[in-house]
Amino acid sequence: MRYLIPAFLCFGLLLTGCENSSDSSTVLDEDTRAWWDLTTELSSDEMEGRDTGSPGFVKAAEVVAKAFAEAGLQPLGDQGSWFQEVAMEETEITQASVTVGGRELRFLYDVYASPGNVTESVEAPMIYCGYCDSASLGEVKNKLVICHGTRKEGLPSDADRIKTLTEAGALGMILIADPGFTVEPPRWPFAYSRSVSLAGSTPTPPSLLNFRLNADALGKVLEGSGQNANELIDLGSQGNPLPTFELTDSFKASFTTMQRTLNSPNILALLPGTDPALANQAIVLTAHLDGYGYGEPVDGDSLYNGTLDDAAYVALIVQLAKRQNGEGFKRPLIFAIVTGEEKGLLGSRYLVQNLPVPKEHIAANINLDQLRPIFPLNLMTVHALDETTLGDDAAAVAASMQIKVQNDPEPERGLIRRSDHWNFIQAGIPAINFVFGFEPGSESERIYRQWYREGYHTPKDDLQQKIDWEAAAKFNQFFYGLVERVASSAQAPAWKPGSKLRPEVPAN
């Protein structure tokens, strides 16, 4: 293979000059420098965080389309363009007032709600019911029920809680975001409250009002109740038994919402294959261009640049196109830079429903998201590793680079369902996605956990964060090698017998 070992200028070292991304141009090999230069452009302040449908997103999409043209790709969008327009409908909470017994809860900081899960105003009594399993419910009819949102095995899931409360006639749920879920701690503040759907779709109405409560604000809610909020949070975080009790204070909230229609494009391009016999076995490469845009400030910064999530991996797909410079592999490559991932995987859902070629001509999807090149790459989580032959391909390329692969060690996070490959899997198309792995208790784990506490979906995911350049470049080379292997193999990617993810084919 051509793409396995790069000639790093600082390979094996993270020099002082490599610590900040702004220094990368003086220390990186040519390919990695070109990748980071485009990452820098796509996640600069000028792009305003690339919020779905925003002027910044459109500007970034034009940069990507221009780069595809310069790389010798063919446009595959609407009417011969680079763009597949995706119409969406958005509802945003623009103003919120939330109080408990007259005490203010700061919206987005102490309490959160999606506009799709609330009404214009609500006033109701409250009851605390521990984990909200059926055995711990008191009289909940027409009340807002406070539940500790643990994800521990043997305790109710969110779906279990909603089902139990709905059947019991509760008005809604106030879910305490569990600080004990340390694999991905709750993130506060939320950037904003927006609900977005594809135009023409009919979202399922919620069975309950649904609020999310910052654990640090439980004391405000329970003030005067005689209950110790800190003790309850401690017990809940450990999965220990919790009490059930009524609250004397009422919950009161009002919301102002705004609706608008959005048009935000996917960017689609084609690199034709060289083998006519494989022309109907296209490999789709995806990454999402959208980010959060402007939102609630963190440490005074309100711009969510989205450098690693996911500008860097849009840039990597573009860099692959530039490396090929119009030279195809045996199979065609479809380059799909999608919109609306952060709003619910909307761009990829629309793409799968409106493919530019017949669905049966799509052999596989390789998705780039959830990648954090901030510590050494010696271990890699591969989503759907054992489900399709793509996992075998990934394992083979990784082994040639001394990278071990593993299944997701934290399935409770649901990462496999949280990026664009999931829509391809649901459509029956073999797909794969990657996460930098780490050994439990290692320094790499510490760095990873810290990023999810401080960087994930915050303004700190920007160009100033520390990058492990060797790890970043190593993954880039892995990606190039994987694409070449999959696109040039004699056998098309396929589901493995007994796959648990492959959708069942309806009987004739």
N, C-alpha and C positions, 0 to 999 in steps of 0.2 A: 504493500500500500504506500501511497505517496505521502500521506498526511500524518504520520505518527510521531515523529520526533522533531520538534522545532529547534532552531539554533538560537537559544536565549543569550542575550548579552549579560543577564544577571541570573541565569538558571541556577537553582539551588540556593539562592540567597535572596533575602528580602532586605535590600540595602536601605540606608537612611533615606536616600533620594527616591526610594520606591514607596515610602509610607503613605504619601498623599497622592491622589490621582493626578493632581496638577503637575507632578514631577515625572509622570510616566514617559513622556516623550524623550527624555534624556537617557532612559535605561532599558527600554523595551525593544525586542526584535521588531522588524518591520511589520509583520502581520499583526502582532498584538497591538502595536502602536496604531495601526490603521483602524483596527476594531475599536480601540478606546477613543480615538479621535471622533468616530461617528457616535459612539456612546455619549461623548461629551456634548456633541451638537444636539442630539435628541433629548438629552436631559438637562440642557442648560436652562437658565431662568427665562430665556427668550421663548421657550416652548410652553411656559406657564403650567407645567405639570401634565399636559396632554389630556386633560379631562375629556371624556367622551363627548364628541360633537362640538368642542370648543374651538375657537380660532387657533389656539396653540396646537391642538390635535391636528387640525387641517394643515397647518404649516409643517408639522412633523411628517404627516402623510405625504406631502409634496416632496419633502427631502428624500423619503424612502423611494417614491416612484421615480424620481430623477436618478437615484443611484441604480435602481433596477435597469432603467433605460441605458445608462452608461455601461452597465455590465453585460449588455447584449441580450437581456431577457426579452420576452414577448409579452405585451399586455394581455391580461386575461379577465379584465373587469367588464363592466357594463358597456355595451355598444363599442367594443374595441378599445376602451380606456384602461387605465391601470386600476380604476376604483370600482368596487361593488358597493353601491350605496345601501346603507342599512337604516331603515326608518324605525324610530323608537318613540315611546311616550314616557315622559318623566313626571313624577310628582315629588315635590320637595317641601319639607317643613321649613318654612322661612321664619317662623316665630313660634316660640313655645313658652308656656308658663306652667310649672309643675310645683305643687306644694303638698306638704303633709302636715296637717294641723296648723296651717299657716306658715310653716317653715319652708323656705325655698330649696328646691333641688335644681341645681344648674343643669340645664339640658345639654347633652353631649359630654358633660364632665361627671355629673353624679348619676344621671339617668339618660337612657337612650330609648328611642322607639323609631321604627320604620313607618313612613307615612301609610304604608299598606296595612299596618297592624294597629291603627288607632282610629278614633273618631274625632270629630271637631272639638268635642269637650266631653269630659267624664268626671263624675264625682261619685265615689263609692267607698264603703267600708273595707277594711283590710283584715286579713287573717294570715298568720305565719304558720306554715305547715311543713317545716323541715324540708325533706327531699321531694315531697308531694307524691309519694306513692299512695296507693288506695288505703293502706292501713293507717296512715298518719293524717288523713283529711279530717278536719272538723266540719262544721256547717259552712260550706263555701258558696252556696247558691247566691248568685248576684253579687258576689264579692270579688275583690282583687286579691289573689292569693300569692303570698311571698314564698318563693321556693329557692332552696340552695341549688345552684346549677352544677352539681358535681358530675364528673364523667367517670367515676370509679365503677369498676365491674361489680355487678350485683345490685347496683342502685339504678333508679329510673333514668332513662335517656330523655332528651328534650321531647322526642315524639311520644314517649310513655307519659310524660307529665301532661302534655297537651291533651292526649286522649283521656287520661283520668279526670282532668279538670273539666273538660268539655262534657263528659258523661255525667259529672256531678253538678253541672249547671253553673259553674263559676263564670263570672263576667270576664275575667282576664287573669294574666299571670305577671308577676313582677319577679323576674329571674335574677338572682344574685350571681354576677359573673364571678366564678370560683377562683380566688387567688391561689388555691391549692393545685390548680391544673398547671403545673410548672413547665410542661413540655411546650406549651404555647400560652403564656399568661394573658389574661384579659388586657386589651389595649384601650387606654383612655388618654385624651379625649377622642371621641369619634370625629372624623373630619367634617362630616355633615350628615344630614338624614335625607337620602334620596331613594326613591323606588323607581326603577326603570324596567320597562318591558318592551318587547318587540311590538311594533305597531300592528294592530289587528289581532293580537293575541288576547286571550281573556284570562287574566290572572285569577287563581282560585282565591275566593274571599276567605279571610282567616276565620277560624271557629272561635277564637278568643282574642281579646285585646292582649297585646304582648309588649311588656316593658323590660328593659335590661337595667339592672341597678349595679353601680360601682360598690364593691364591698366596703370601701372607705366611707360611703354615705349611709350605711345601714344604721349607724348611731343616730343620725338625724331622723331617720324614719321611726326608730323605736324610742325616741326621747319621751320620757314620762311613763313608759310602759313597765318599768321595773326590770326589764331584760337587759342583759349585758351583750351588746353587739359584738364586741371583740371575742368574747367566749364562744358565741354562736358561730362566728366566722371560723374560729379555730377548730371547733368540733366538725363543722361542715367540710373544711378543707382536708381533714383527716378521714372523713367518711364515718365518723362516730354518730351515735344516736342523737337526734335533735327533737326538741319539744314541738308541741302545737299550742298556739295561743292566739286569742283575739286581740286586736288593737283598738283602742278607743278613738284614735284620730282617723280622719278620713283622708283619702288621696283625692286630690283635685288637679285637673290638668285641662288646658285648652291649647289648641294648635291652629296656626294659620298655614295653609298650604298653597302652592302655586303649581299649575300644570303647564307643560309646554311639550311641543313635538321636537324631536331631534333627528338630524340626518348626519350620520357619521360613517365614513367608508372603511371597508376592508380594502387592503391593497393586494392585488392578485397579479402574479406574473408566472410565466412558463419558461422553463429551460427544456427544449425538446430532447427526447432520448435519441440515441444513435442506433438502436436495434429495432427495426420495424416490427419484429415479432413480439416486442415488449411494449409497444406503443400504448397499449391499453392497461398498463400497470403503473400508473403514476404514483409517486411518493409525495405526499403533502408535507411541507415544512411549515410549522406555525410558531408564532410568538405574538404576544399582544402589545400593541403600541400605546394603548390608553393607560392613563394613571389616574390620580385623584384630583389633580389641579390645585386650586386654592381651597383651604379649609381652616378649621380651628387652629390657631397657632400653638406651637410647642416651643418653649423657650424663645418666644418672640418671632418665630419663623412660621409663616402661614402657607408657604409654597411647598407642596409635596412633589418633588422632582421626579421620583420613581426611577432612579438610576439603575439599580439592580432589578427592579420590578416594574417594567421589564425592558427598559431601553437598551440595556447591554446585550440582550439576547435577540432583540430585533436587529441590532447592529451586527451580531454574529451571523445571522442568516444573510444579511446583505453582504457581509464580508465573504461568505462562501460563494455568493454569486459573482463577486468581483474576482475572486481567485480563479473561478472557472472561465470567466471572460468569454462566455458564449459557447464554451466547449462542454458538451453534454456527457452524461453517463449513459449507460445502456437504457435505463428507464427514464421517462420524463420526470422532472421535478416541478411541482407546483409550489411556488413561494406564496404563502398566505399570511400577511401581517394583519392581525384582526383587531377589531374595536370592541369596546364594551365588555371586556373580560372582568373588570372590576365591578361591573354592574350586574354580573350574573352569567358570565360566559356567553353574552348575547351575540357578539360578532361571529364566533365560531358556530353557534347554533344556527344562525341565519345561513352561514356558509354551507353547513352540512345539509340544510334544507334546500339550498339553491346552488348546488355545485356547478362549476363552469364546464364540467364534463360529466358524462353519465356516472352514477355512483359505482357501477360495476367496473369502471375503469380506474377506480382509486384502490391501490394495493395496500397503502399504509399511511400512517401519520406519525411524524417525529416532532414532538412539541418541546419548546424551550421556555421554561418558567420555573419559579421556585429555586433558582440557582443562586447560591451565595458564595462567591469566590473570596472568602475572607479568612480561610485557614487551609492547610495543606489538603490536596486531593489524593488520598490513599484509599478511600472507601466511598462508594457511591450507591445510594438508594435508587433502585430502578422500579418505577411504577409499572405494574403488569409484567413483571420480570418473567414469571412462569406461565403466562397466559398465551403468548404468541412467540413465533420464532424471532421476532425482533429482540426479545430478551436474550436469546442465544447470540445474536449478532452483537448486541451491546456487551455481553460478557466476554466475547472473543476479542473485541477491540480493546476493552478495558484491560484484559489480561496481558495483552501485548505492551501495555503501558504501565504495568505493575499497579493497576487499580483493582481492588476487590469490589464485587457487587453484592448487593443484598436486597431482599424484599423490605418493604416499609416496616421498620421496627416500632412505629408509632401509629398504627392504623386508626386509633381513636381520634386522631386529628382530621381524618377524612381527606388528606391531601390529594389522593387520587381523583377525587370528585371536584376538586377546587381549581382546575385549570382546563385549558381548551381541549386537551386530548380526550377528556371525558365525553364530549359530544360525539367524537369519532367512535369511541368504544361503544356508546349507546346505539350508534347507527350500524354496528357490526363490522367496523373497519379496524383492523389491528392498529394499535397506537401505543406510544411509549413516552415517558417523561422522566426527568432525573432530578435528584436532590443530592447535594454534597453530604456525605455521611461522616460519622465520627464514632469513636469508641466511647462508651459510657465512662464518665468521670474524667475525660481528657480535657486538655486545654482547648481543643477544637470544639468540644461540646460547650464549654464555658462561653466561647466567642459566639457560637451559634445561638445559644439561649439569650445572650445579651442582645444580639441583633433583633431577635423577635420581641424582646421587651422594649427596645429603644428605637429600632430602625424600621421595622415592618409597618408599612402604611403610615409612616410619619415623615415630616420634613427632613429627618436625618438620613433618609435614603437618598443621598445626594452625592455630588462629585467630590466632596471633602472626606468621605469615609475611607477608612483604611482598607486597601485591597491587597490580597496575597497574589502578586502578579504571576508567580510560578504556577499556582493552582489555577488561576484564570486562564492562562495560556495553555495549560495542560488539558483543561476541559475543552477549550476551543479545538485543539488538535484531535481530541477524542471525537468531537462532533463531526469534524471533516472526515475522519476515518470511518465513522459509522455510516454517514450518508453515502460515501463511496461504496462501502461494502453492500449496503442494502440496495442501492440503485444499480449495482452492477452484478449482483449475484445471479446465478443461473435459476434459482428458485425464488418465486415471489413470497413475500411475508405471508404467514398463515396462522390462524388460530390453532392452538394445540388441542388434542383430544381431551375432553373433560374440563376445559376452561370454565371457571366460575363466572367470568365476566362476559363471555360471548352471549349476546342476546339469542334467545331461542328462535328458531326459524318456524313460523306457523306451518302446520301441516296442511297439505293441499286437500 
